[in-house]
Amino acid sequence: MTALIEIERLTKRFGAFTAVDDVSFTVSKGEVLGFLGPNGAGKSTTMRMLAGFMTPTAGTARICGDDVVDRPVAARRHLGFLPEGAPTYPEMTVTGFLRFCGRARGFHGAALTGRVGRAMELTQLDSVRLQPVETLSKGFKRRVGLAAALLHDPPVLVLDEPTDGLDPNQKHEVRNLIRAMAPEKAIIISTHILEEVAAVCTRAIVIAKGRVVADAKPAELATRGPSMEAVFRDLTLREAA
């Protein structure tokens, strides 16, 4: 199966501190990869490099064959990225912001209207479509960011804590959406919640201190402990041994 995401020996240093250390993995169409680890493990830094928001110190990352450093515009065309604290223009309405994002992606006229409508339908934003983004709850703001990532129907999705701030019903809806999209996309979900991975992921990678310490099925991780803390502790002890 062709890999849509290819990460090879990716490294990021900030002075003497190594945030991401020689990380390699691939994600193919139909895979939902849970990217797990405690705060400060290197999850967000890895995803920012993959998304082209941060330049690697060493190594390469490719999206649908396009190198994120050598061909950044081409790589980003294939990508829908939901970063932590996804930026918006708070004074814009939800519809206005998503139309702005759509135009930036090159959509106009009926195509733009259709893309925005579909993204709002998928993320259930119609009830707040005319509200300024700054007036929304944290959960609704998160859904606006997710809608922006889905607008152009990209083959690759990189989602940093996609259910952060959502209530239980909203989390269920977003997880159902991810499962529905999964057969046609390669998806990475960064989280520190083991339950999230068990609910939607086909595979899980655990990163600690910038290095990959496990690459396994979610069920295999669950046998190591009922919580992310227990899994991390177990894997760290195995690494040390």
Summary of the structure (lengths in Angstrom):
residues: 241
radius of gyration: 17.8
end to end distance: 34.5
largest distance: 60.5
contacts: 788
relative contact order: 0.18
helix: 42%
strand: 27%
